[in-house]
Amino acid sequence: MTDTAQRLAEIRGGVPPRRHNARTIAALTGNPGCTRRAVLDSAGVDKPKLAERIGFPARFGQSRFAITRGNAFEAQVKAEGGAELLRLVAERLGVPVPVGASWTDLGGADDLPDRHERSRAALTGGGDEPAFFDHPLLGLEVAGRRVHLEPDLVAARLGGRFHVVEIKSFPVIDGQADPAKVSAAAIQSAVYVLALRELLAATGHDPDLVSPEVVLVCPRDFANQPVASLLDVRKQLLMLRRQLDRMARIDDLLADVPAGFTADPAADPATLAAALAGVPARYAPECLAACELAYFCRHEARGDTTALGRPVREALGGIDDIGEALALAGGVRAPDPEQAEAAALLRAAARLRAEALAGKPS
């Protein structure tokens, strides 16, 4: 075991690393400047268990109902050898609906090396005839460890290129879907696009054969009638590559971590909380939807302008304390020279608020 691997094992408390999946890898891009999260994810720390241990359990996740609904919709779309899915994808890509496209299910095996080899052989075996590959086993390097991805998706080979097909159960109503859910689907799809490109590149094929345009299939309106749309995930691919490259330089990240730091879930809760406080974090309200430690970090950031969100933090550059911001807004204290611009914004906001409360026009 290398010194770095030993250090990461000590951070985990000697327990096996938690397995990443596409959802957790996608979440890595949500706050790329947070050293605390990057270190814990690089070490494979079980963050949900850690958050519960220190008294700030995570409060997000998929409901059982949503999972059941998603599985039913996926089964419907893939029925009869994927005939409906083939039509949807072909029409959305603007190519003729092919006759006799093959359907290969690469799931079901517990032997991951064997399943990975079957996936590699099927996806890179040559030929450009229309084909669909269900449940391919893909992989990515995350902080020096190989992560197996077992997606419930289809890789479609049409017109000589691969397209990742994501089937989601959130509805498209009057041509519009929930932007947050579409954004989450885009970054998760980018994980699969990157993994598929790396698989092709490793076997001597052109990785650009995998299109950055993902086909998203959702139910239309309030029925279960599927509808397909295209998502361009080039931006998400750049974000994902940057964060994975950063985590590959784990020694640089560990330089900011105090010696002896551990996130061992068996440790005393107070000791764990104090240890976490020694690792730099970058809390933002958006973390609440993506990171299991967000409630701890929000509690830690209470009284700091960081807790008000990135736009506020950037507008109040040089003012870190909320109490100080209120004092500047009320004219109780004079700003330092570097705070003059932010103080003027605060005083203007305070004046507008006072006028609004008094019912006066601004």
N, C-alpha and C positions, 0 to 999 in steps of 0.2 A: 504494500500500500504506500502510495506517495505521501509526502508531507501534507500536501493540499487535501488529499482524500482523507487522511487521518484527522486533519483539522475540521473538515466538514462533518465527519462522523462524530467528533466530540461535540460539535454544535447541536447535532441531532440527539445527543445523549446515548449514542451507540446503537440506537434502534435502526432497522432498515429504512432506507429513504422512501418517502411516499411517492407513488407512481404518478407521473404527469400524464395528462391526456390533452386532447386538442383544446378543451375548454380552459384548463389551467394555463396552457401555453399561450393561448389567446389573451388571457387576463394579464399576462406579463407586460403587455404593451400599454396597459391602462395608466401606469405611473412610472415611466422608465427612469425617472431621476431618483427614485426611492431606493437608497442603499439597503435599508432594513429588509424590504421585501425581496430584493435581488439576492441578498445573502441567504435568507431563509429558504427561498425557492431553489437556489443553487445547491443548498445542503439537503434538500428534500424533506424539510421539516413539515410535520403534520400541523399546518396552521389552524385548521378547525379545532383540533384537540388542544393546541396551545392557547387559543383564544378562550376556550371554555375553562381551561385550568386557571387562567388569570382573572376570570370573572367578567369577561367581555365576549360572550359567545356570538358567533356570526348569526345574522338574521335573514339570510337570503338563500335561495336554492329553488330547484324545480319542485312543484307540488306533484303528488302522486297522480292526481287527476290529469295534469298537463302531460306527464310522461305517458299515461295510458292513451290519452287522446292523440299524442304524437305517434305512438306505435301503430294505432289503428289507421291513421291517415297514411303513414308510410306503407303499411301493408296494402292499402287500397291502391296507392299509386303504382306499386310494384307488381300488382296482380297480373296474372296471365302472361308471365314472362316479360313483364315491363312494357307491354304493348302501348298503354296510354302514356307512359313516361317517354318512350321512344318518340311518339308523335309530338308531345309537348316540347321536348328538347330540340328536335329537328326543326319544328316550326319557329321556335324562338331564335335558333341560330341562322334561320333563313336558308336551310338546305332541304333538298327533297327528302321526304320520309323514306328511309331505306327499307328494302324488303329483305327479311331474313337476317336481321342483325342478331348476333349471338349474345347470350346472357350467361355470365360466369359468376357463380356465388363463391367467393373466396373465404367465407367465414366458416364457423363451426368447429374448427380444430383447436384443441387446447395446446398443442405443441407449437409455440410461437416461432421457433426457428424454421420448422417445416412449413408453417403457414406463410411466413415471410418469403420463403423460397418459392412457394407456389404463386404468391402474388407477384414476385419479381419476374418469374418465368412468364406468367400470363400477360403482364403489362409491357414487357420488353421483348416478347418472343417474335417480334417482326410482324410484317403485314400491316395494312392500313384499312382493312375491311371494317365496316361498321360493327362495333361491339360495345357491350356494357359490362362493367366489372363491379360487382356488388361486394361490400365489406372487404376491400383490400387491406392488408396489414402493411402499414407504412412506418417510417421511423425518422427521427430527428435527433441531433445532438443538442442536449440542453445542459450547459455547465459541465461539459466533459463526460456526461453519461448518455448512453443510447436510450432513447425513449420510444417505446412501441405505441403506435396510434392505431386504435381499432375502430375506425369510423363507421357509422351507419350512413354511408353515402355511396354514391355510384360514380365511377369514373367512366365517362362516355367518350368513345373514340368515333368521331364523325368528321368527315371531310379532311382526314389526315391529321387531326389534332385531338388532344385530350381536353375535355372540359369536366371540371368537378361539378357534380350535381348535388346540391343540398336540399333535403326535403324537411321543411319546417311546418309546424301546425298552427303558427299564428296567422290570423286572417289578413287578406288584402281586401279592404273595404273601399268601394268606389275608386279603385286604382291606387289606393294608398295603404301602406302598412305602418305599424309603429316604428318610428325612426330609430329608437333605441334598440329594438329587436333586430331590425335590418342591419344596423351597425355591428351588433354582436355576431350576427350570422356572417357578415363580411370578414371580420377578423378571424373567426374560426375557420372559415373557408380558406383564407390565406394560409393558415397552418397546413392544410391539406395540399394546397397548390405547391407550397414550398417543399413539402415532403415528397410529393410526386415528382417534382423537378429534380430533386436530389437523387431519387431512385433512378431516373433516366440517365442523369449525368454520370452516376457511378457505374453504369453499364455501357458507357460509350455512346449514348444517344443524346440528341440535342434537347436540352431542358426546355427550350422555348417551344417544343411541341406541346407543352402544357399551357393552355391559354390562361391569361390573367382574368378572363371573363368567366365568372361562375354562374351556373344556371340555378336560380333559387325557385323552388316549387312550393307553393303555399295554397291553402284553400281560399277560394274567392268568396267574398262577402260572408254570409252566415251559413252557407252550404258547404258541403265537402267537395265541391267541384274544384279540381286543381287548376292552378294557373301558374305559368312560368314567366320569370323575368330575369334579366341579366344584371349581374353586379360586377363592376370593374374593381378588382382588389389590388391594383398596383400600389396605391398609397399604403394599404395595410401590409403588403409584402415588404416595403421599405422599412416600416416601423418594426415589423417582426424581425427582420434581419439585424437591424441595429441593436435591438434588445438581446437577441441571442448572441451576437458578437460581444456585447458588453458582459454577458454572463459567462462567456468563454474565457474572459480575462478575470477569472475569479480571484486570482492572487491580488490584483489591484483592488478589488472590492474588500477583500479580507484585511487590507492595510488600514481600513477605516474602522475595523472591528476591534474592540478591546481584547487584550489577551485573556484567555480563560472564559470568554463569553460562551454561554450554552443556552439552548432552548429546550433542554431535556424536559419533556412533559411530566416527568416524575419529580422534578424539583419543586421546592417550596414556591407557592404562587407569588409571594412578595419578592423572593429572590429573582424569579423569572421576570417580573415586571421591572425591577431595578436593572436587570441585565439588558432587557430590551431598550430601556431608556438610554442606554449608552451607545446604541447603534443609530446613526442618523436616519431619520424618516422624512418623508415629504408628503404630509397629509393634505388631501383635498376632498371636498364633499363627494366627488365622484367615486372615491374609493369605497364608499359604503355599498356600492352595487357590485364590486369586483374583488375586494380583498377581505379575507376572513378576520384580519386584525384591525379593520378600519375603526371599530368602535373603541378599541383601546387607544388608537392613535388620535381619534377625535377627542377623547377625554384628556389625553396628554396635551393636545393643542388648544385646549379651552383657554380663552383669554388672549389668544394669539390671532393676528389677522389672517394667518394661514387657514384657520377654521372657516373663514368666510368665503373661500374659493379663490381660484387662481386670478380671475379678473380683478377682484378687490385687492388681493395681495400685490399684484403688479401695479395697480393704480396708486397704492399707498407705499410705494417703494421707499424703504428707509424707516417705515413706521411698523414695528412688529407687534406692539402691544395694543389691544383694543382700548384699554383705559387711556393710554396716551393719545390714541386717535380721537376719543371723545373729548379729552381735554383740549386738544387742538381745535376741534370743531366748535367748541363752546367759547373759544378765546380765553380759556383759563390759563393757558401757558403759551408762550411765544415759540414758534418753530425754530429749529436750527436751520442754517442756510440750505442744507441739502433736503430739508423737509418742506421748504416754502411752497413748492408747487402742489404737493399732496395736501398741505394744510389749507391752501386756497380752495381746493376741491371739496374738502371736508366742510369748510365754513359755508360754501355755496349750497352744499347738500343740506346742512343744518338750517339755513335760511329758508330753503324751499319747503322743508318739512314743517317748520314753524308756520309758514304762510298757509300750507295745506291744512294744518290742524286748526288754524284760525278761520278757515273758510275764505281767505283772501286770494284774489288772483295774483299770480306771480308776475 
